[in-house]
């Protein structure tokens, strides 16, 4: 027991001497619990909805008011034709479209069935299913009120009571398969974890075994050393993406409706970010244990939870939503689901591509400057 106690004391003393590990051990869990306690929310609220009101009647306006008064739907725009809602869904500006056809109000007034159409983005199968359930509940409530009102007006006389029927139409994932939503997310997570850890631990390993000092005294310029070390990791990440994409398509049956070459090009922009972040972590730590913990808890976990890859960003508080704009994985999540499920092209994904390019260049430049300073 005495030996065991001394080993325990030795480990505590060793941790105490490592000043960079103490904030990671004590501060990081508290910060993550506070942030993720607000951000991790599986409730579906404020679903961005575009309206197509072809009836323009009192009944249609009452229906729209019911949707907007609820906390489940948020009206983000309107169109004059039902065919125009596709551009809202494919760009991600709206997740659902409410289409009120002509004659909706007359059908309710005459006691017949007034039909509605909901067009949903099935990319996120879980959220789409819940939102369709909310829409169905609102429509059922409207139908029940109409029947009760006409029963009162009839005063015992038999009158036809109007009914409302909802006709859902799901795009991109018509069967609402959750696998189509989560498997591309796994691809993005694997790519981020592997490239960031490889770049972070690869540089630190050189320092631990003493070969970095040997490289410094050789006639190799810092940028040559930097590019030479990161290029293999970029190639490995690209190979991993191709393998994971093959498993996603052929193993799980997730379609890739867009251009695979476009996906490869945009993936390279994301790898630029992850390699830069891994290199930046390596300049802040002294050993591989610190590199792994810094990469996982300082970068990967926040990126996973705050990127929209798992939990909808729309459900997060405004302050947390603002933070997500600084996370590269947010933009790559939109890219990977857009290419796989929506068939989006560069005309739709160029804002995400430009953002990843700028963020990647900035992160890699900062990491390179710190890396060069360490070499000097």
N, C-alpha and C positions, 0 to 999 in steps of 0.2 A: 504493500500500500504506500510505503514511503517513496519508493521509486516512482510509482504512478503519480503521486502528488507532485514530486519534483518535475516530472515531465510536464504536468499541467501548468505549473508555475513558469517553467521555461517557455512554454508556448505563449502564455500571456505576456511575459516580458518581451518576447520577440515581436509580438504584435504591437506592444507599446512603443517599441523603437521604430517601427514602420509608420511614420506619421501620415503617409498618404493612404494607408489602409483604414485608419480610424474613421475618417469621414464616410468612406464607402460602407463600412460596417454599421455605423450608427445613424448617419444622416440619410443615406439613400433609401433605406426601407421606409422611414417616416415620410419622406417626400413622395415616394411612389404610392403609399397608401392614401395620402391626402389627394394626390392628383387623380389616381385611378378610381378612387371612391366616387368622384364626381363624373369621371369620363366613362367608366364602364357601366353602361345602362342598356339593357336589351329591350326596354320599352320602345315602341314605335310611335312617335308623336311628330307633329308638324311636318307631315309628308308633303314635299313640294308637289303641287298639283296645278295642272294647266286646264283651263275651262274652254269648252266649245259649246256655247249655248245657241243652238239653231232655232229654238222655239221662241225665245224672248217674251215669255208670258209670265203672268203673276205666279203661276205654279212653278215654273222653272226658276224664277228668282227666289222663291221660298225654299226650293230644294238647295240652291247654291248657298243660301244663307245658313241652312242647317249644317252644311259641310264646313263653311268658314267659321261658324260659331264654335264648333268643336275644336278641341286641342289636337285632334288627330291629323287634320289636313290644313295646309297653308296654301292659299291661292297665290301663285307666282306669275301668272300671265293668262292671257286668253287668245284664242284664235277664231277666225271666222269659218274655217273648214276643218273637218276631222282629219283630213290627210296631212295637215300641217303640224300635228302633234308629234310626229316622228322626230323632227329635229330637236324638240325639247327633250325627248327621252334619250336619244343617241348621244347628246352632249352632256347629259347628266343634270341639266338645269331643272328637270322635273322627273319625278319617279312615277307619277300617275297622271292620267288625263280623264276628266269627266266630260262625257259627250251627251248632251241633251238633244234628242232629235226633234225635228219639226212635228207638231201635232201632239206633243207631250201633254200640254195643258188641256187641249180639247179632249184627249182620251180620258183624262181623269174626270173632266166635267161630265162626260157622257156615260161614265160608269165602266168604261172598258179599261184595258191594261195599258198603262204608260210605261214604255220601255226606256231604260237608260243603258249606257255603255260605259264601262270602266276599262281603260287601257292602262296596263301596269307594266313596269320594267321588271322583268323576272330575273334580272342579273343577281339581285339579292333575294333569293327565294324566300327566306325566313321573313324579311320585312314585308315583301309583297303579299305573302299569305296573311299576315296580321292586318295589313292595311286593307286588303279585300274584305276581311272579316269585319273591320270597323265600318267600311262602306255598306256592307250588307245589313249591319245593325241599324244604321241611319235610315236606309231605304225601308226596312221593315217597320221602323218607328213611324215613318211618314205614311206608309200604307195603313197602319193601324189607326192613326189619327183621322185619315180620310174616311175610313169605314165608320168610325165612331161618329164623325160629324154628319155624315149622310144618314146614319141611323137616327140621329136626333132630328134632322130636318124632315125625315119621312113621316114622323108622328104616327108610326104604326103602319104606314103604307109601304108596300114593297117597292123599293128603288134599287137600281143597280149601283153597287158601290165600286168606286174606282180603285184600282190596284196599281202598284208600282213593281215592275220586274227589272232586276239588275242583270245585265248581260256582261260578265267580265271577259276581258280579252288580254292575255298576258303575252308580252313580246320578249324575245331573246331567250327565254327559259319557260316555254309554255307549260311544262309539267311541274314547274316550281321545284326542281330537284336541288336540294341543299348542297349536294356534292358539287354541282356546277359552280356554286358560289365559293365553297371552301377549298377545293383542290387547287385552283389558281392561286389562292392565298398561300397555300403551303409551298407552292413553287417560289413565290416571292420571298417567303421566310427563309427557305433553304438557301437561296441565292444571297440574301443579306447576311445571314449568320456565317456562312462559309467564307465569303470574301472578306468580311470585316475581321473575323478571327484570324484568318490566314495572314492578312497584312499586319495586324496588330502583333501577333505572337511571332511572326517570322522575323521582324526587325529586333524584337526584344531577345529572341533566342540568340541572335548574332552577338548581342551585347553580353549575354550571360556566359557564353562559351569562349568569348574573347576574340572571335574572328572579325568583329566589326573594327576593332583597333588595327588589325592587320590590313583590312581593306582601306583604312584611312591613309596608311603610309604608302600605299601603292599609288601610281600615277593615274588614278581614276577620279574624274570630276564628280562632285556631289550629285549633279543631275543625272549623270550616267549611272551612278550607283542606285539612285532612286528609281529611275525608269527600269533598270535591269532587275530590281527586286520586285517591282509591282507588276510588270508585264506577265510573268508566269501566273500570278494570282488572277489577273484579268482573264487570261486564256482558260484557266481552270474554271472560273465562274461562268464563262460562256459555254464551256462544255457541259457543266452541270445544268445550266438552263436548258440546253438542247435535250439532254437526257430526261430531265424532269418534264419538259413539254411533251416528249414522246410518250412517257408513262401517263401523263394527264390525258392525252388524246386517245391513245390506243388501249391503255389499261382501264381508264375510268369513263371513257366515252364522252369526254367533254369536247365539244366542237371548237375548232379554231377558225372562225369565220373571216378574220382579217388576214393581212399579209404577214407571213412568218418572217420574211426578211425585215419588215418594219419592226416587228417585235425584237429581233436580234439587234437592230440598230439602236432602238430606244433602251434596250437592256444594257447596252454598253454605256449609255449615259448614266444609268442607275449604278452600274458597277463603278463608274468614276467617283460617285459619291461615297459608296461603301468603302472603297479602297482609301480614299482621302480620310474618312473618319477613322478607319483602322490605323492608318499611319499617324494620325493626330493623337490617338490614344497611346501609341507606342512611344511618342515623344514625351508623354506625361508620366510614364511609369518606369520601374526599374527591373521588374522580372515578369515572367510569364503568368504567374498567378495574378498579379496586379493587372496585367494586360487583359486576361480573360474576364476578370470581375469588372474592370472598367468598361470593356466592350459590351458585356452582357447587361449590366445594371445601369450603366451610364448612357448607353445608346440603343441597344436592341430592344429591351423591354419597353421603354417609352415609345419607341417607333412602332412597335407592334400594336400597342393598345391605343395610340393616338392617331394612327394613320387612316382609320376607317377600314382597314383590312378585315377586322373582326367585328368591331362595334361601330354602328353608324355615327358619323361625325355630327349629324343633325341633332342627335339626342344629347350632345354634350353642352355644358354651359358656354355662353359666348366667350368668356375668357379662355377656356380650354380650346375652343374652336379656333381662336386667333393663334394659339401656339401651334396648331397642326399645320399651318401654312409653312412653317420652318422645317417640316419633316419630309425628307425626300421620298420615303415610302408611301406617303399620301398620293403623290403624283404617279408613282409607278403602279400603285394599286389600281388607279383609274386607267392606266395604260394597259395593264395585263388583262383586266376584265373587258375593257373596250375592244381589244384585238380579239380575244378569245370568243366572247359572247355576242357583242354588238356588231362586230365586223367594222369597227371604226378605222378610218384612215388618218393620214397625217393632217388632212384638212380639219379634222376634229381634235386630234391629239397634239397639235403643234404648241398650244400654251403649256402643256405638261412637259413637252420635250425641251422647250426653251428654258423653262424653270429649272429642270434637272441639269441642263448644261451649265447655266449660270451658277447654281448651287455647287455643282461638282467642281467647277473651275475654282471657285472661291475656297471651298474646303481643302482641295488638294494644294492650292497655293499656300494657304496658311500652314498646312501640315509640312509642306516642303520647306518653308522658311524656318520652321522650328527644327526640322530634321537637319538642315544645313547648319543652323546655329549649334546644334549638338556636335556636328562633325568638326566645326571650326574650334 
